[in-house]
Amino acid sequence: MEKLEADEDNLYQSKSNFALQNGGTVRPERFTFSPEPSFENIRRLQAQFTDERDWNQFHQPRNLLLAMVGEVGEVAELFQWRGEVAEGLPDWTESEREHLAHELSDVLIYLVELAEKCHVDLPQAVLRKMALNRLKYPASKVHGSAKKYTEYKD
């Protein structure tokens, strides 16, 4: 793990030096997730949690979807009336960030369980969807624009 982090640091430094030497700007380092747990680990943990409580009888796709939408609403409440919120949430208290982490976790747990019940291999589906998005939104055509793909002219 330390080698991977060192390699990433070296890569970032190399890109930064290249950009500066070529008149470019250096983007701030992006936030990254920890490598564990994987989607499969989350799915297993939630399945065990559900099985231990005999809740599978209630966890059908429609119910999971509605529960997830409710949790998305709870995330939205945390942002409601705040105006624009800067990346990293610098104006939020630690308690507010933790509350957000809990609500986002609820959304993710329901999403993973919904994917399981619908037999959607979520990591593979994401890869396929990203490939489609690259075709729909070629960087050369959409760079710096927020238009929908139907608004672009060839």
Rosetta constraint file for C-alpha pairs under 8 A:
AtomPair CA 1 CA 5 HARMONIC 6.35 0.50
AtomPair CA 2 CA 6 HARMONIC 6.09 0.50
AtomPair CA 3 CA 7 HARMONIC 6.05 0.50
AtomPair CA 4 CA 8 HARMONIC 6.16 0.50
AtomPair CA 5 CA 9 HARMONIC 6.14 0.50
AtomPair CA 6 CA 10 HARMONIC 6.16 0.50
AtomPair CA 7 CA 11 HARMONIC 6.09 0.50
AtomPair CA 8 CA 12 HARMONIC 6.10 0.50
AtomPair CA 9 CA 13 HARMONIC 6.13 0.50
AtomPair CA 10 CA 14 HARMONIC 6.04 0.50
AtomPair CA 11 CA 15 HARMONIC 6.15 0.50
AtomPair CA 12 CA 16 HARMONIC 6.06 0.50
AtomPair CA 12 CA 29 HARMONIC 7.77 0.50
AtomPair CA 13 CA 17 HARMONIC 6.13 0.50
AtomPair CA 14 CA 18 HARMONIC 6.13 0.50
AtomPair CA 15 CA 19 HARMONIC 6.05 0.50
AtomPair CA 16 CA 20 HARMONIC 6.15 0.50
AtomPair CA 16 CA 25 HARMONIC 7.92 0.50
AtomPair CA 16 CA 26 HARMONIC 5.52 0.50
AtomPair CA 17 CA 21 HARMONIC 6.02 0.50
AtomPair CA 18 CA 22 HARMONIC 6.12 0.50
AtomPair CA 19 CA 23 HARMONIC 6.21 0.50
AtomPair CA 19 CA 24 HARMONIC 4.47 0.50
AtomPair CA 19 CA 25 HARMONIC 5.91 0.50
AtomPair CA 19 CA 26 HARMONIC 6.30 0.50
AtomPair CA 20 CA 24 HARMONIC 5.31 0.50
AtomPair CA 20 CA 25 HARMONIC 6.23 0.50
AtomPair CA 20 CA 26 HARMONIC 7.03 0.50
AtomPair CA 37 CA 41 HARMONIC 5.53 0.50
AtomPair CA 37 CA 42 HARMONIC 6.33 0.50
AtomPair CA 38 CA 42 HARMONIC 6.26 0.50
AtomPair CA 39 CA 43 HARMONIC 6.06 0.50
AtomPair CA 39 CA 112 HARMONIC 7.23 0.50
AtomPair CA 39 CA 122 HARMONIC 7.89 0.50
AtomPair CA 39 CA 123 HARMONIC 7.34 0.50
AtomPair CA 40 CA 44 HARMONIC 6.13 0.50
AtomPair CA 41 CA 45 HARMONIC 6.13 0.50
AtomPair CA 42 CA 46 HARMONIC 6.11 0.50
AtomPair CA 42 CA 109 HARMONIC 7.34 0.50
AtomPair CA 42 CA 112 HARMONIC 7.53 0.50
AtomPair CA 43 CA 47 HARMONIC 6.02 0.50
AtomPair CA 43 CA 109 HARMONIC 7.73 0.50
AtomPair CA 43 CA 112 HARMONIC 6.10 0.50
AtomPair CA 43 CA 113 HARMONIC 6.42 0.50
AtomPair CA 43 CA 116 HARMONIC 7.43 0.50
AtomPair CA 44 CA 48 HARMONIC 6.12 0.50
AtomPair CA 45 CA 49 HARMONIC 6.17 0.50
AtomPair CA 46 CA 50 HARMONIC 6.03 0.50
AtomPair CA 46 CA 109 HARMONIC 7.12 0.50
AtomPair CA 46 CA 113 HARMONIC 7.32 0.50
AtomPair CA 47 CA 51 HARMONIC 5.96 0.50
AtomPair CA 47 CA 113 HARMONIC 7.78 0.50
AtomPair CA 48 CA 52 HARMONIC 6.04 0.50
AtomPair CA 49 CA 53 HARMONIC 6.65 0.50
AtomPair CA 50 CA 54 HARMONIC 6.09 0.50
AtomPair CA 50 CA 55 HARMONIC 5.21 0.50
AtomPair CA 50 CA 56 HARMONIC 6.18 0.50
AtomPair CA 51 CA 55 HARMONIC 6.37 0.50
AtomPair CA 51 CA 56 HARMONIC 6.57 0.50
AtomPair CA 55 CA 59 HARMONIC 6.44 0.50
AtomPair CA 56 CA 60 HARMONIC 7.41 0.50
AtomPair CA 58 CA 63 HARMONIC 7.11 0.50
AtomPair CA 59 CA 63 HARMONIC 6.03 0.50
AtomPair CA 59 CA 64 HARMONIC 5.85 0.50
AtomPair CA 60 CA 64 HARMONIC 6.16 0.50
AtomPair CA 60 CA 114 HARMONIC 7.94 0.50
AtomPair CA 60 CA 117 HARMONIC 7.01 0.50
AtomPair CA 61 CA 65 HARMONIC 6.06 0.50
AtomPair CA 61 CA 114 HARMONIC 5.69 0.50
AtomPair CA 61 CA 117 HARMONIC 6.19 0.50
AtomPair CA 61 CA 118 HARMONIC 6.81 0.50
AtomPair CA 62 CA 66 HARMONIC 6.25 0.50
AtomPair CA 63 CA 67 HARMONIC 6.10 0.50
AtomPair CA 64 CA 68 HARMONIC 6.05 0.50
AtomPair CA 64 CA 110 HARMONIC 6.06 0.50
AtomPair CA 64 CA 111 HARMONIC 7.85 0.50
AtomPair CA 64 CA 113 HARMONIC 7.44 0.50
AtomPair CA 64 CA 114 HARMONIC 5.86 0.50
AtomPair CA 65 CA 69 HARMONIC 6.20 0.50
AtomPair CA 65 CA 110 HARMONIC 7.36 0.50
AtomPair CA 65 CA 111 HARMONIC 7.69 0.50
AtomPair CA 65 CA 114 HARMONIC 6.74 0.50
AtomPair CA 66 CA 70 HARMONIC 6.25 0.50
AtomPair CA 67 CA 71 HARMONIC 6.37 0.50
AtomPair CA 67 CA 110 HARMONIC 7.23 0.50
AtomPair CA 68 CA 72 HARMONIC 6.21 0.50
AtomPair CA 68 CA 106 HARMONIC 7.44 0.50
AtomPair CA 68 CA 107 HARMONIC 5.40 0.50
AtomPair CA 68 CA 110 HARMONIC 5.45 0.50
AtomPair CA 68 CA 111 HARMONIC 6.79 0.50
AtomPair CA 69 CA 73 HARMONIC 6.26 0.50
AtomPair CA 69 CA 107 HARMONIC 7.90 0.50
AtomPair CA 70 CA 74 HARMONIC 6.49 0.50
AtomPair CA 71 CA 75 HARMONIC 6.42 0.50
AtomPair CA 71 CA 103 HARMONIC 6.38 0.50
AtomPair CA 71 CA 104 HARMONIC 7.78 0.50
AtomPair CA 71 CA 106 HARMONIC 6.42 0.50
AtomPair CA 71 CA 107 HARMONIC 5.67 0.50
AtomPair CA 72 CA 76 HARMONIC 6.20 0.50
AtomPair CA 72 CA 103 HARMONIC 7.68 0.50
AtomPair CA 72 CA 104 HARMONIC 7.71 0.50
AtomPair CA 72 CA 107 HARMONIC 6.30 0.50
AtomPair CA 73 CA 77 HARMONIC 6.23 0.50
AtomPair CA 74 CA 78 HARMONIC 6.71 0.50
AtomPair CA 74 CA 103 HARMONIC 6.67 0.50
AtomPair CA 75 CA 79 HARMONIC 6.98 0.50
AtomPair CA 75 CA 100 HARMONIC 6.56 0.50
AtomPair CA 75 CA 103 HARMONIC 5.85 0.50
AtomPair CA 75 CA 104 HARMONIC 6.74 0.50
AtomPair CA 76 CA 80 HARMONIC 6.04 0.50
AtomPair CA 78 CA 100 HARMONIC 7.09 0.50
AtomPair CA 79 CA 83 HARMONIC 7.82 0.50
AtomPair CA 79 CA 85 HARMONIC 7.86 0.50
AtomPair CA 85 CA 89 HARMONIC 6.41 0.50
AtomPair CA 86 CA 90 HARMONIC 6.77 0.50
AtomPair CA 89 CA 97 HARMONIC 7.70 0.50
AtomPair CA 92 CA 96 HARMONIC 5.93 0.50
AtomPair CA 92 CA 97 HARMONIC 6.46 0.50
AtomPair CA 93 CA 97 HARMONIC 6.33 0.50
AtomPair CA 94 CA 98 HARMONIC 6.15 0.50
AtomPair CA 95 CA 99 HARMONIC 6.17 0.50
AtomPair CA 96 CA 100 HARMONIC 6.23 0.50
AtomPair CA 97 CA 101 HARMONIC 6.16 0.50
AtomPair CA 98 CA 102 HARMONIC 6.27 0.50
AtomPair CA 99 CA 103 HARMONIC 6.36 0.50
AtomPair CA 100 CA 104 HARMONIC 6.02 0.50
AtomPair CA 101 CA 105 HARMONIC 5.98 0.50
AtomPair CA 102 CA 106 HARMONIC 6.30 0.50
AtomPair CA 103 CA 107 HARMONIC 6.42 0.50
AtomPair CA 104 CA 108 HARMONIC 6.22 0.50
AtomPair CA 105 CA 109 HARMONIC 6.02 0.50
AtomPair CA 106 CA 110 HARMONIC 6.22 0.50
AtomPair CA 107 CA 111 HARMONIC 6.07 0.50
AtomPair CA 108 CA 112 HARMONIC 6.06 0.50
AtomPair CA 109 CA 113 HARMONIC 6.16 0.50
AtomPair CA 110 CA 114 HARMONIC 5.91 0.50
AtomPair CA 111 CA 115 HARMONIC 6.13 0.50
AtomPair CA 112 CA 116 HARMONIC 6.18 0.50
AtomPair CA 112 CA 122 HARMONIC 7.50 0.50
AtomPair CA 113 CA 117 HARMONIC 6.20 0.50
AtomPair CA 114 CA 118 HARMONIC 6.14 0.50
AtomPair CA 115 CA 119 HARMONIC 5.89 0.50
AtomPair CA 115 CA 120 HARMONIC 4.87 0.50
AtomPair CA 115 CA 121 HARMONIC 6.91 0.50
AtomPair CA 115 CA 122 HARMONIC 6.43 0.50
AtomPair CA 116 CA 120 HARMONIC 6.05 0.50
AtomPair CA 116 CA 121 HARMONIC 7.36 0.50
AtomPair CA 120 CA 125 HARMONIC 7.14 0.50
AtomPair CA 121 CA 125 HARMONIC 6.00 0.50
AtomPair CA 122 CA 126 HARMONIC 6.04 0.50
AtomPair CA 123 CA 127 HARMONIC 6.49 0.50
AtomPair CA 124 CA 128 HARMONIC 6.35 0.50
AtomPair CA 125 CA 129 HARMONIC 6.05 0.50
AtomPair CA 126 CA 130 HARMONIC 6.03 0.50
AtomPair CA 127 CA 131 HARMONIC 6.31 0.50
AtomPair CA 128 CA 132 HARMONIC 6.40 0.50
AtomPair CA 129 CA 133 HARMONIC 6.13 0.50
AtomPair CA 130 CA 134 HARMONIC 6.19 0.50
AtomPair CA 131 CA 135 HARMONIC 6.63 0.50
AtomPair CA 132 CA 136 HARMONIC 6.24 0.50
AtomPair CA 133 CA 137 HARMONIC 5.72 0.50
AtomPair CA 134 CA 138 HARMONIC 5.48 0.50
AtomPair CA 134 CA 139 HARMONIC 7.67 0.50
AtomPair CA 136 CA 149 HARMONIC 6.22 0.50
AtomPair CA 137 CA 141 HARMONIC 7.04 0.50
AtomPair CA 137 CA 142 HARMONIC 6.08 0.50
AtomPair CA 137 CA 149 HARMONIC 6.35 0.50
AtomPair CA 138 CA 142 HARMONIC 6.21 0.50
AtomPair CA 139 CA 143 HARMONIC 5.16 0.50
AtomPair CA 141 CA 152 HARMONIC 7.71 0.50
AtomPair CA 142 CA 146 HARMONIC 7.63 0.50
AtomPair CA 142 CA 147 HARMONIC 7.77 0.50
AtomPair CA 142 CA 152 HARMONIC 7.86 0.50
AtomPair CA 147 CA 151 HARMONIC 6.24 0.50
AtomPair CA 147 CA 152 HARMONIC 7.44 0.50
AtomPair CA 148 CA 152 HARMONIC 7.42 0.50
